[in-house]
Amino acid sequence: MTKARIIIIGTGFAGIAAAVRLKQEGEQDLIILERKGDVGGVWRDNHYPGCACDVESHLYSFSFAPNPQWSRVFSPQPEIHSYLQDCSEKFGLKQHIRFHHEVKRMDWQEDLGEWRIETNQSIFFAQIVIGAFGALSNPSIPKLEGMESFRGEIFHSAEWPKDFQAQGKRIAVIGTGASAIQFIPEIQPEADALHVFQRTPPWVVPRLDGPIPEEKKESFNRSQLLQKMERLKIYVQREVRVIAFRNPKWMKTMESIARHHLHKAVKDPDLREQLTPDYRIGCKRILLSNSYYPALAQANVEVNTSGIAKVTEDAVIDSSGRTIAVDSIIFGTGFQVTELPFSKYIYGREGRTLKEEWQGSPKAYMGTTVSGFPNLFLLQGPNTGLGHSSVIVMIEAQVEHILKTLKHMKKQKLKTIEPRPDAQERFIKETNQLMEGTVWTSGGCNSWYLDETGRNSTLWPSYTFSFKRKAAKLKRNDYAGSKGINVK
């Protein structure tokens, strides 16, 4: 049994951000639990061919740890993973990390005013828990009839085998989301045949990528101000887009760009029709690629929109009854986002899990704290995702909110803190009102942003600076202390 004042779960961007800022504020009684053997979260696990970020490098990084040496406008996965490893070293986090500790269950101990955390190795107790579980940490794999009988290679893109070779193989790719459009162009030239099973076509726009010139990197290295200005420029450009996301009719210009992008690469009218979405751009995640459409237009690629009926030991049978012989099956089917898998093993004051509390629609005050779950802080929780900018901005805003809350607890000598039910409901109501009429709810698609109730519990529906402003101002009366009275 091990005790600490604060335990952080996860070492992706969110976990590292929280740990760094806590240490900068003087907190040393800190343990970080990580289920794998290295830091990095999603950027450690996803190493499929072509894996890269779709937010510009200088914005997809910590404001407190600028990196002047990014090689490209959009960073490739190995560089982002290395950046997180460097941050953990630079800020002295390794001494706090317990690798290979996967959390199996968390229970709130009302009599002790602390959390009991059971891992695969041992038991921990902490007054404060910061859950940096990661929104994209658990792959979503559809249950297909006969899948267990398949004799070839079968895996999700987030679990890409390091020894996988596409050379000369007949490959079925299931899904056409953000990961698939990156790895399909990489394996297409090598595959004998590539069968892409598409349920809903994504909107794809040009990826304005390229190497960052050495002289520019040198100037960033000499002047942090220049790098901050570059970050600010990217930030403003992305925030302006919110106007269109909140007014769907303004998305027509971007749709025109996407249609031109498709028409330029795909000359076959039948294929072009298959790849043209029938919903407003932005309703689902907008994807960036210069190579996806050209890859699909190649002779060894077939786009299949029939759906999958079943899998046999050496083939996929589509819904039309056609048997397609394949050697490998790759799932590019995304992650369990709205379900938030961690919710099923966190037990609050009433002995109910977060999953039971949420009943298919995750809700939290400021996307960070949940009534009935004292001293628990969620990073990248409900309604803190973004459809237009860098989630790092939101993570840092949440971390600052947590720091203010912890300082308030210390000043008031509180054992516990949690949002009042009415404050949480007010925040959810305001967020839902902000979401009304946006492309994310009225764009005519069924996206992974929506939960079981049809509510968009994934995204923040406005500008990031509006969330930052809310998070920065701690409304003390929105929180209840350990004795259940107003926190003055």
N, C-alpha and C positions, 0 to 999 in steps of 0.2 A: 504494500500500500504506500502511495506517494501523495503528498499534499503540496499544493501551490496556491497562491492567491488567485492567479489567473492562468487558465489553460486555453490555448488556441488550438483549434483542430484544422489542420491543412496548411500546406506550404506553397500554395500558388500565389498569385498576385495579392489576393485578399489577406491571406495569412501573414505573408511577409510584410505587407503594409502595416497591419495592426501591430506586429511584433516590433518593427522598427520604431514606430511612433511611441509605443509604450516605453521602450528603452530610452528614447530621447527625452521622455518625460520623467525618467528616473526609476521606472519600474524594473526590478530585477527578479522578483519572485514570480517567475514566468516559465511555463513549460509549453512546448509546441509538440503536438502529436501528429505524426505523419504515417500513413499506412504503407507507403512505398519506401524505397531505400535512397531517395534523392528528393530534392526540392523541385518545384516547377509546376505541379498540378497538371492542368490540361496541356501545357507546353512541354512537359516531360513525357506524357503519355502518348500524345499525337505526333508521331514521327513518320507518317505515311509520305510517299513521294509527293513533292510539290507543296507540302504543308507550309503555310505562311499566314500572316495576319492581314485582315482587310481594313485595318485602321492604320494611318500613317505612323511610322516608328516614333517620331518625336512627341506624339500625343499618347501613343500606346506604351507609356513608360511612366515611372513615378516622377512627380514634380520635384521630390526631394533627392532624386538620384538621376539627373540627366545623363544621357550617354551620347557623347559627341561622335562616337565611332560607328553608328549604324551604317551598314553598307548600302542599304537600299531605302527607297521611299517607304515601301512596305516590307517589314522585316520577315525573313524566313524563320521557320521554327527553331533551328539550332541556335540562332543568334538570340532569340528571346529566352530560350532555356538557359543559355550561358549568362545572359543578363541577370536572371533571377538567381542563379548560382553565385554570381559575383556579388549581388546585393546581400545574400545571406552571409557571405564571408566578410564583406566590407563592414557590415553593421553588427558583426559578432553574434549571429543568431545560432550558429551550429551548436554552441554549448547548451542551448535551451531545447534543441530538437531531439525527440525520441523517435527514431526511424523504425519502420516495421511495426508500428503500433496502430492497428486498425480499431476504431471505436465500434463496439458492438451494441452498446446500450448506455443511455444516460438517464439517471433518476434524480429528481429534485428531493433533497432531504429537508423537509420542512423544519424538523426539530433542530437540525444543525445549521440551517441556513446556508447550505452548500450543495454542489452537484457531486453525485457519485458517478464516475465514468469508468465503464468496464471496457477494456481493450482485449485483443487476442493474447496479450502477454501478461497484463497485470491490472490492478485497480488504482484509480487516481481519484482524489478529492480536490475540489476547487470552489472558492467562493464565487468566482466569475468564470463563465465560459464564453468564448468568442468562436462561433461556428463559421469557419471559412471553408465550408465543405466544397464549394465550387458548383456553379450552375451547370457546368458541362463536364461532370465527372463520371456519370454513370451512363454507358451506352444504351441506346434504345434499339432492341433487336426484335423485329416482329416474329410472332410464332407462326411458322409455316408448316403445313402438314408434311410429314415425312422428312423434315430437316435432319433429324437424328440419324437417318439412314444414309445420308450423303457420304460418299467415301473420299471425296477430294478435300481440298483445303477450304475451310469456311471460317470467316472472321469478320469482325467489325473494323472499320478504318482506325478507330482509337486503339486497337490491339493488333496493329500491323506487325506480322512476323518479320524479324530482321533478315531472315534468310529467304523471304518470298521472292520468287523469280517469275515474271510474267511471260518470259520468252516462250513463244510457241504454244501458249495455252489458250484454251477456250474459256473465257471468263464471263461470269454473270455479275453485273454490278446492280445492286438493288438500292434505289434512292438516288436523287439528283439534287442534294442539298449542298451546303457550303463546303463540306469535305470532298464530296464526290466530284464537284467541278474542278477541284484542284488535282486530285490523283488520276482522274480519267485521262487527261492529256498526257500524263507521264507514262502510263502503262499502255496506252493505245498503240504506239509505234512498235512495241515488242510483242503484243498479244497476237495470236493467230486469228482470234475472233473475240469481239467484245460486245456483249449483249447488255444494253443499259435499260433496266426496267424503271420506267418513269411513271409515277402516279400523277403528280402535278408539275407542270413545267415552271421553273423559276424565272424571274426577270433577271437578266444578266446585262451588266453595263461594262464598258471598257475599264480596264485596270490601268490607271495612269502611273505605272511603276517605272523604275529605272535606278541605276546605281547613283549614289550620292558622290559627287566629285571629291577627290582628295583635298583640293583647296578649300572646299566648303567645310569638310570635316575638320581641317586644321583651324579654320576660323572659329568654328564652334568650340574647339578645344581651347583656343585662346580666350574666348569670351563667352561666359555663361549667359550674358545678356542677349547675345545674338541667338543662342539656342532657345532661350525663353521667348524671344520674339517669334521664332519659327514655330514654336509650340502654340503660341497665342494665335498666330495667323491660321493655323490648321483648325484650332478650336473654334474660332469665329466662323470660319467657312462652314464647318459642320453644324454649328448652332443655327445658322441662318436657314438651314434645310428644314428645321422644325416647322417653319411657317407653312411649307408645302405639306408636310406630314399631317399637320393639324387642319389643313384645307385641301382635301383630296383632289379637287378639280385642278389644283395647281400642279399636280403630279404629271400632267399630260406632256409637258416638255421633256421630262425624264423618260417617259414612255416612248416618246419619239426617238430619243437617243438610243434606247434599248432596242427598238424595232430596227433602226438603221444598222445597229451593231449585228443583229441577227441576219438581216438581209444581205449584208456585205459578206458574211462568212458562209452562209448556207444558200445554195442556189436551187436545190431541189424543193419545189413548192410543197410536196407532201410532207417532207421532213420539217420544213419551215413551219407548216401548220401545226405539226405535233409539238413543236418547241415554243409556240406562241401562247402565253398565258391568257386566260379569260377573266382576270381580275385586275384591280387597280394596282399599279406598281407601289411597293411599300407595304402592302397588306401582309405579305410574307417578307422575310429577310431579303434585301436586295443583294445580289451576288456580283462579285467583280472577277472578270477573267477575260483575257485576250485569246486564250488557247482552247477553251471549252468547246465553242461552236465549231471551229475548224477541225477539232478531233472527231466530233460526232459526224462530220461530213465525209469522213474517210471510208473507203470501201470495206474495211474489216469491222466496221461498227454498225450495229443495228439498235435503233431505239424502239423499245417495246412498250406500248401503252395498254396492253390487254390486261395486265395484272397477273398475279401468280396463283395458280390453283394448288399446286403441290410440288414437292421436291422428291426426286427418287435418288437411288444410289449414284447415278451418274448424269442426271439431267434435271432441268427445270421444266415443268409443264405449265404453260400459261393458261389463262382463263378461256382461251379459244380452243383449248385441247391440243395445241401444238407442242411437241416434245423438242426441247432444245438441249442438245448434249453439251455439257460443260465440265471443265476440270476443276474450277475454283469458283467460289461464291464470295463476293465481298459486299458487306453491308455498309452503305453510306447513308444510314438512316437516322443520324443525329443522336440526341441525348434525351434522357428523362428530365425535362426542364420543369414543366408545370407540376409534375408529381413530386419533385424535390424528395428523392429517396431517403434522405437522412431523417425526414419527419416521422418515420415509422418507429424509430428507436429512441426518441426523446420523450420522456415521461415527465409531465409537469406536476403542479401542486395537487391536482385532483386525481392523479394517477392515470390521466388520459394522455395519449401521445399527441404530438403536434398534428399528425395525420388525422387522428380522430377529431381534434379541435377544428381543423380546417375544413374537413368534409368535402374535399375535392376543390377547394378554392382558397389557396394560401393567402393569409392576411397578416400584416404586421404594422405597427406604428413606425413611421419613417422607414418602412421596409426592414427594420432593424430589431425591434423588441416586440414581444408578444405577451399580452395579458394572460396571467396564469402560469407563466414560465419565468419566474424571477431570475435576475442576474444572468440571463441568456441574451447574447447579442448575435444577430445573424448578419453576415456580410454577403452581399449579392442575394439578399432575401427578396420577398415578394415586391413587385413593382419597382425594382431598382435596376432592371436590365435596360438596355438602350437599343433603339433601332436606327440611330443616326450618328452616334459618336462613340467615344472610348469609355468602356466601363470602368477604367482606372479612375476617371474623374469622379464617378459615383462612389467607388470603393473608398477613395480618400475622404470624401464628404462624410460617409458613414463612420469612418474611423474617427474623424474629428468629433462627431456627435457622441461616439462612445467615450472618448476622452473627457468631454465635458460632463457626461453623466457620471463617470467614475470620480471625477474631481468633486462633483456635487455630493456623491455618496460619502466621500472622505470628510468633506467639510461638515456635513450634517451627521456624521457618525452613524450612517445607516448600514444595517447588515444586508438588506435586500432592496432591490428597486425593480419596478416593472411599470408598464404603461397602464393607466386607468382604462377600463373597458370603453367608457364614453369617448375618451381621447382617441383611442384606437379606431373606434367606429367613425369618428369625425374625419380622421385622416383618410380612411378608406372611402368614405362618401365623397370627400373633396377630390380624391384621385380618380374615382369613377366618373365624376362630373367632368373632370379635365379630359378624360378619355373619350367622352361622347363626341361623335362626329369626326374623329380622327381616322386616318386611313387604316389604322391598326384594328379598328372595330367595324368600319363601314366600307372596307375595300372589296368585299365580295369573295373572301377566301376563308378557308378553315386552316388557320396557322397554328404552329406549336406555341404561339404566344398565349392562346386561349386555354383556360383550364376546363375541368369537367362541367362547370356550370355555364360555360360560354363567356365568362368574364376574362378580360385581359389582366391577369395577375402577374405577368412577367415584366412588362415594360413600364418605365416612367414616361408619362404621356406629355411631357413638356420639355422646356429647356433645362439643361443640367444646372445652370446657375440659379434657377428657381428652387431646385432641390437643395443645392448647396446653401442657399439663404435660409431655407427652412431648417436644415440640419444644424446650421451654425448657431441658431438661436434656441437654446434649451428652455423650453416652457416647463418650468418646475412643477406647476400645478397639473401638468399632463401625466406626471409620474406619481406613483404611490410608494411610500417607504415600507419598511418591514413591519410597522405596526398598523398599516392600513389607513394612515391619516394623510392629510395633505402635506406634501413636501413644501415647506415655506422657503 
